[in-house]
Amino acid sequence: MAIVKRIVCLANSRKLNGRCIAGIEFPASGQAGGWLRPVSAREHEEVSEYERQYRDGSDPRVLDIIDVPLLEPKPRGCQQENWLLDPEPYWVHTGRMGWNQLAPLVTNAATLWINGRRTFHGMNDEIPLETANTLDSSLCLIHVDGIELRVFAPGHAFGNAKRRVQGCFSYRGIEYRFWVTDPIFERRYLAQEDGSYPLGECFLTISIGEPYNDACYKLIAAIIPRP
């Protein structure tokens, strides 16, 4: 039988042929709990449109408050927040959270997990798999005064013309450059010319993705700008 947990959705990000949904548990008492990531039974655990839809067929949005049917915890590496979802029942939209209500949910961490490693275009974005597997979390919400979104083709020199969106920001005096997997902002900025685009104050949901080539990578799973 499904266990229904209420979350405030803080990510509906791109993942393979589906999405990575994540949020903070938000029971009827109103006292925020821990992070929760509903995952499927597929190899890479992405959530399909069928599995995540409301009764009217619509898709969950960031800041929706949702009742999600789940079966059991399914931790994997640093993704200790994972719960196996029940794929049959509809998800239930119960309300919306305001932007001004997010401040109590931000992390108090001095850094975004482990720093010091980077990919060619990134900054503090890579964690060796051996180290990542010692972490007990893979999600956090942070507040930044601003972020710069860069649109470019990272593999252009090697004949790959596919463009991506990267977020560059400072958090507690440390510079970070992560790929953006928020589909709303990806589409919005891939429709622009290559270049840099500043955004103002916002909250960011940061996620550590699945292992790839003996490392895990930090991603911007959601951008929540000030209204």
Order of alpha helices (4+ residues) and beta strands (2+ residues): beta-beta-beta-alpha-beta-beta-beta-beta-alpha-beta-beta-beta-beta-alpha-beta-beta-beta
